[in-house]
Amino acid sequence: MTSMAATGNARPYFGEVLEKKNVAMAMVGPFFPLRRLKKRSFSVIASASTPPRSIDAVNGRKLNNIGINRGEAPFLGKKNSESSVDAPFHAVLLGRFLEERFVYRQTFIIRSYEIGPDKTATMETLMNLLQEAALNHVTSSGLAGNGFGATREMSLRKLIWVVTRVHIQVQRYSRWGDVVEIDTWVDAAGKNGMRRDWIIRDYHTQEIITRATSTWVIMNQETRRLSKIPEQVRQEVLPFYLNRVAVAAEKNDSERIDKLTDATAERIRSGLAPRWSDMDANQHVNNVKYIGWILESVPMNVLGNYALTSMTLEYRRECRQSNLLESLTSSTAASLTEDSNNYINRRPDLEYTHLLRMLADKAEIVRARTEWHAKQRHD
């Protein structure tokens, strides 16, 4: 569920623009069938002449105690918190409900094409995993209606969910072959909004390594106007609300992001062009693609020597393949840090404000704010 932004057969999509009363939103796009999850399950391919072997490492690294044994379903080597028996590997990957169905949990393996130059997962990878867990939460909830993440009552009224803001904090990035466990849930956000939260843990150690939160509102699909949550819709989603936050209020980045201009931006990267592969099923750019374009205007030495530990995104308008884009970045702060490996408890070394906008008319697509910490050197 991208909020219960996702109480439907639709994949969350942060792209469609709507600006009313200074609120920016992005439309939730179509969800894909649950059968797509088969691509994420761990598999081993062996030739007919080579008998299957136990696999416990990738690229020379142990795979968090995951083993593939001939003639039986693989196990994760960790007791299911809801049961006294080990859960089959494929069952865990498909996700399950916890805490009286308020929390949805899904497990993922970090794959080779989801890591960056430093061999760790990227911010884009994390955002993709959050969306995957969210959409599977919705698909499994039984509330799915038709169309763009709508519940049944929303579909009847031609209403959809739109995201206004996402904030993610990264304690530590996983490496290739690591297994992560994502918990997600939803709650009310004011009278007419909804919040979706996520926590990512290292499966083996149970250390919380990422926290994220997002806010959503309802929009009329035809008029493109904001709408109050109808009482019938509220009654549908109310049973799923969990009064819990992934990011404590004092640590949440809730301040408005300042707008960058040609005069205030320190770096501008122009001519960024969406590709066909960047589009979703509705011919809108997938929201995760925005992250890569935002980082195009960040200095190369920052990308190489600093870890992106916090990112806040304010969505403003949709982007299509025909649009050329500009990425603007400006530093906003730099401070001394404590001698600690805990990014969350340290002041950032660098802070930046970003803007992604249309090249033709300078219309805003996304505002963003990022925090960076110097990478720890390991000899």
Order of alpha helices (4+ residues) and beta strands (2+ residues): beta-beta-beta-beta-beta-beta-alpha-beta-beta-alpha-alpha-beta-beta-beta-beta-beta-alpha-beta-alpha-alpha-beta-beta-beta-beta
